[in-house]
Amino acid sequence: MPGRDGKVVGATVGEQAGQAFRNLATILASEGASLANIVHWRIAVADGHSFDEGVAAFQQVWNRADPPPAITVHVVAGLGPGFLVEIDAVAVV
């Protein structure tokens, strides 16, 4: 996931997923919302990389008391150079 300078942040799925979750939390907070407003996550992981680290990163940011969202995970042939994971979400605000 890119940081503010547009460069990939992290060399592992966990690091990149963690950055993506932080990015989404920042965007939602700017609109008075939080990750709890997300009703569907779409996650793409580059082939050959385990998403276990991504799941661990998700568990660190998700409040288990919130309603569980739908999650779709795709294994893809590849993403941009250096990218191991791509995450987008649908939020209801």
Order of alpha helices (4+ residues) and beta strands (2+ residues): alpha-beta-alpha-beta-beta
